Amino acid sequence: MSSAFEVRGGNRLKGEIIPQGAKNEALQIISAVMLTAEKVTIHNIPDIVDVNLLIELLGDAGVKVNRISRDKCEFQADNIDLVYLQSADFKKKSGRLRGSVMIAGPLLARFGKALIPKPGGDKIGRRRLDTHIIGFEKLGARFIYDADDNYFRLEAPAGGLKGTYMLLDEPSVTGTANIVMAAVLAQGTTTIYNAACEPYLQQLCKMLNSMGARISGVGSNLLTIEGVATLGGCQHSMLPDMIEIGSFIGLAAMTQSELTIKNAGVESLGIIPDKFRSLGIQLEIRGNDIYIPSQESYEIQTFLDGSILTISDHPWPGFTPDLLSIVLVVATQAKGSVMIHQKMFESRLFFVDKLIDMGAQIVLCDPHRAVVIGLGRQHQLRGITMSSPDIRAGVSLLIAALSAEGKSTIQNIDQIDRGYQYIDERLRNLGADIKRI
């Protein structure tokens, strides 16, 4: 029996909260330690299930792991067990973890072979690996699908991977990261056009450059990588998690709370603060902190011609799809209406039926679009029993529950724990009535 959160809503929260390290950066950065035999020290690691599973997997594969504290860890991949990386135990463990696909690029580059499980993870629709595999093939790798055990095998050619030009079919963040990690040790120059340019990927490129890689164009969608023979060790500190920061901004508005988000990595937030401002939420940037005053109400802005606001996801520097669930929930108590258009995943909006059960006014147009008619606090949401379908919807439902009248029970919270560290404890410190049962 997995645990659940029992939440009694209606409390105004107050205080300061520090965001965890970025989950989506962590999976790439920790995989990159496989590219060198030297020691790599990583700071600001989020203490969450997905990241801890990946660290455990690297340890099983022979990486020396020294967890100095929950958020700081030393890695040294000077004695990798390549036999283990083809074993049944590895297949079983890596199949449980979506992020395990990220070690394929480093393994292929350094040892010439890798196994990739068919992806699992969130129930938010298909997640394709085509971008990763086509990229590896362009660098010269052979790709074999093993239907018997549902695995992809990759092998580098005899002389190693060779740099080349490639135009990605989509600016996949994990796909770009995996190809970059393979290309840093390839012979010659690799050019990747339509590359993802999210802050996580910029962080990975900065880390690789500090290890001796030669990557230029960082932050743009055109990356040029001059291959080098070996990489050295480094120290790297992760950005704060922008999805958590967005979640806390939304939480403050929904619960009429006064919150300060400390050390928010403001320079790397891109368009996120402005999207929340377009919902009428006041927030002040104070140095590297974000201050959200307690607001009685907030009103969704319209476009300049008076038409209804649409918020949609788009590759960076557009708005991240991971925050659309949060924006949708926060809009339920705003004044005014907004169309939420989730382009990337086909079942990320399916959690809105739970919000409708709580009393929200939402029209689900199709799997990608929902119109939210804000209640403007005329009616409070009411607490219900519900289940969390994916990480982001889970936290959105948690925010709804904290603002609702009465008791809510959120089941399947393993999904929330995969992405948010000690979330119940941290919210209790702000005055939330939440317990794990």
N, C-alpha and C positions, 0 to 999 in steps of 0.2 A: 504494500500500500504506500503510494508516494504521499508526501506531505501537502498541506494546503495552507493558504493564508486566511485568517479570519480577521476581517477589517470592520471597524465601526467608524462610519464616515462622519463628516460634519465638523471635525476639529480644524481650527486655523493653525497652521504650522508656523514656526518662527525659528530663525537661527542661521547657522552657516553650514554648508556641506561642501566637501571636497570631492570632485569627480574622480573615478578610478582611471587607471591607464586604459588606453583605447583597445578594446577587444579585437577589432578588425586589423589594427596594426600589429598586435601581439602575435597573431598566428603567422604573419609573414616574417617578422623580425626573428622570432624564435626558430623558424625553419632555416633562416639564413645562417645560423651558427654552424650548420653542416658544411658550409662552403670552405671552411678553414680548419687546419689542425691546431691553430693557436687559440688562446683563451679569449672568450667574448663575455663581457659583463653587461647585463641589461637591467635597467632601473625602471621603476614605475610599472611593474607587471601587475595586471589585474588578477586578483585571486578568485577566478571563476572556473567552472567545470571544464569548459572547452579548452582553456589555456592549460589547466593543470593536467588534463588528459594528454595534450600534446607534449608537455614536458616529460610526463611519465613514459610516453612512447619513445622519445629520444633517449631517455635513460635505458630503456629496454634494448635499444639499438646500439648501445655501447658508448653513447655520449656521456662524459663525466659531468654530472649535474651537482652543483653546490648551491643549495637554496639558502642564501645568507639570511634573508628575511622573506616574508610573504611577497614583498614587492621587488626584491633584488635577487638576482641569480647569476652565477657564473657557469658557463658552459665550455667544455673543451671536447671537440670531435676529432681527437687524434687517433682513435682506435675503434672505428665503426665496424660493427658485426654485420657484414654483408649477407652472411648466411641467414641471420635472423630476419633481415629485410625481405627475404623470399618465403619466410615460414608461414605456417597456418596461424600461429599465434599473432604474428604481425598483421595478417589479413583480417583476423577477427577484430583486433583492437583498432586498427586504422579504419575499418568499416564503420565503427561507431562514431567516428569524428570527421565532420566535413573538412576541418582545417588540415587533415593529414595529407590532402592533395598537394599542399604547399611544399612538402619536402621532396617532391618529384624533381623539380628544377635543379636544386642543389645536388641531389644524388646523381642525376643524369650528367651534370656538368663535371662533377668531381670523380665519379666512379664508373660512369658510362652505362649505368642501368638503373631502372626504377620500376616500382609497381604502384599502380594507383587503383584504389577501390572505386567502384561506382558510387556516386555521391549519395549520402543520406542527409540528416540534419533537419531543417525546418519543414513544416508542412505549408509551404507558401508557393507551391508550384514547382515546375521543372527547374533544375539548375544544371545547365549544360556544361560539359567540360571541353566542348569542341575547340574553343579559343586556345586553351592550354595545349591540346594535342596537336592542332594544326601548326601552332607556333613551334613546338618541339620538332615536328616533321620538317618544317622549313629550315631548322638548324641542322638537319641531317639525320635525326633520330628515326629508328624503325619503330612502328607502332603495331602491336599485336593484341587483339581482343581475345581473352580467354573466356569463352562462354560458359565453360564448366563451372568455374568458380567466380564468375562475374567480375573479372579483373582486367585492367589494361596493363600491358607490359610495354616498357619503352627501353630501347637499346641504342646507344650512340654508335656511330660508325667506327671502324678500326682506328682511324686517325683522330678521333674526337669530334666534337661539334664544330661546325663552321659558321662564321658570321654571314648574315645575308640581309636583304631588305624585306620587310613584311608590312602589309597593311592589314590590321586586325579587323575581323568582321564586326566586332562590337568592342567598345572600350571597357572590357571586363577588368575589374580591379585585381582579382586573384589571378586571372589569366595573364595580365601584364606583369604582375609581380613574379609569377612562376617563370615566364619567358626571360625576364630581366635576370633572374638568378641563374638561369641556365646560360645566358649569353655572356655574363661577365667573365667566364672562364673559356669561352669558345675562341677559336682562332679567327683573327680578322675582325672586321667591323660589322656590327648588327645595327640596323636602323628599324625602329618600330614606329609606324605611323598609326594614328587613331589609338594611341596608348591612353590608358586611364591616367588621370593626373591628380587624383584624390590626395589629400595630405598624408594618408597612410603610405601611399606609394612614394611620395616625395621623401618621407622619413626613411623608407627602405633604401632608396637611392643614396641618400646622404650617408646612411650607415655603411652601405657597400663602398662608397667612395672613401670613407674614412678607413676602410679595410684595404684600400689600394686599387679598387675598381676604377674604371674611367668612363663615367656616364655623364653625358651632357644633355641639356634640354630639360632638366628636371623641373617639373611644374607645368610643362607644356605637353601637348599631345604628340610631340615628335621627339623620341628619345634616340640618342646615338650612343652606342656602347662599343668601346674599343676593348677587345678581349685582352686579358692579362693571364700570365702563367699560374700565379698563386695569389691568394689573399691572406692577409694577416689578421691579428686579433683587434678588438676595439672595445670602447665603452659606448653604450647607447641608452638614451633615456626616452621613454615613450611619451607621446602627447596624451593629454587628458581625453577621455572618451566624449566625442561631440554628441553622440546619441544620448548619452546619459545627461549631458548638459541641457540638450533640448528637452529631455524628459522632465528635468527639474524646473525649467522655465514654465512648461505646461502645467506641472503640478502646482506651482505657486499661484498661477492665474486661476486654476480651477477651484482651489481651496481658499482663495482670498488671503493668501499667506505672504508674509514678508520674508524673503529668503535672500541670502548672499551665496553665490556659487564662487568658491575660492579657487585661485589658480586654474582659470578656465581655458588657458591657451587661446586667448581671444583672437590673436592674429590668424589662427588656423580655422576659424569657424565659418569663414566665407559668408554666404548669404543667410545663414541660419537665424541670427538675431533679427534681421529685417523681415523674415517670413513670420516670426512671432509678433513683431510690431504690426504687421498687416492684419493680424487678428485683433488689434487694439490693445495688445499687452504692452505695458510700460516696462522698459528695462534700461538700466544705466550701466555703461561700461566704466568701471573704476579701476584704472590700471589694468591688471590681469584678472580682475574679479568682475562678476556680473551681479548687480543689485536689482532685485525685483521688489518694488513696493507693494504693500497690500492694496488691492483694488476691489472696490465694491462691484464694478461691472466693467466689461470691455466690449467694444463694438467693432465688428469686422468691417474693414474698409471696402469700398467698391473700387472698380477701375475708374480712371479719370472721366470716362464717358457715362459713369453711373451704372454700368453693367455689373453683374454678380462676379465676385472674385473667384478665380480658379487657382488652386494650388496643385501643381503636379511635380512629379519627380523628374530628374534629368541628371545625366552624368556630371560630375564636378567640372566647373564651378557652379553647376545648378544645384537644386535642392535634393538632398539625399532621400532615397525611398524609405530608409529606416525610420525617418521621423514623420512620415505621412500618417501613420496610425495615431501618433501623439497629437498631431495637429487636428485630426478628425475628432478625437475625444474632447479636446479643449474647445473646439468650435461648438460643441453641443450646449455649452452654457453661455456662449457669447450672445450679443445682440446682432441680428443680421444672418445672412446665409452665405454658404461657400460651397463650391463644387470641388471635391477631392478627386484627382485623377491619378490613379496608381498605374503607371504604364508598364513597369518592369515585371511584376509578378501577378499571376492570375488568381491567386486565392488569398491575397493579403487582406482583403476587405471583408472576408467572411465572418469576422468577429463582430460586425456591426449588429447582427441579430441580438447579441447579448446587450448591447447598448440600447437597442429598441425595447427590449424587455425591461430595462431600467427606466424607461420613460423618455428616452431621447427621440427627437424627431429627425429621422434620417430616411431618405429615399435611396435604396440601393438600385442604381440604374442597370448595372451589369457587373461582371466580375472585376472591372477596372475602375468604375466610377460610382461615387456616392455624393448626394447633395445633403448637406447638413443645414437644417433650419434651426437656428440658435434659440434656446429657450429663454435667454436673457435673464436667467435666475428667477423667472416667474414660477417655475416648478423645479424642485430639486429632483435629481435622479434618485431612484430608490434601490436599496441594497438587494441583491439576489445571489443565488449560487450559480457559479459559472466555471468554465474550464479554459485554460490558456492554450491556444493553438500554436503560437510561436513566440519567440522571445519578445518582439516589439509589441505585439498585440497584448501579451501578458502584462507588460508594464502599463500599457494604455488602459487596460481593464482595472489595474491596481489604482491608477490615478482616478478613474471614474468612481471606484469604490470609496476612495478617501474623501471624495466630494459628495457622496450620496448620503441619503437619509437612512439610518438603520444599519443592519449588519449584512455584509457580503462575505461569501466564501469563494475563494478562487482556488480551484483544483489544478492539478498538473503543473505545479510551480517549479518543477525541475526545469521547465523551459525558461522561466525567469532567471533561475540560478545559473543557467548556462551563460547568461550575458551580463548579469548585474551582481556585484559582490556585496554580501551582507546587507541586502537592500532593506530588509525588515528592521534590522538593528539601526541602520543609519536614519531611517524615517522615524523610528521611535525617538531618537535623539532630538528630532525636530518637533516632537509632540504628537506624532501620529499614533492612533490606537490600532496596532496591527500585531497579530501574533501568529506563530507557526504552529500548526496543529497536526 
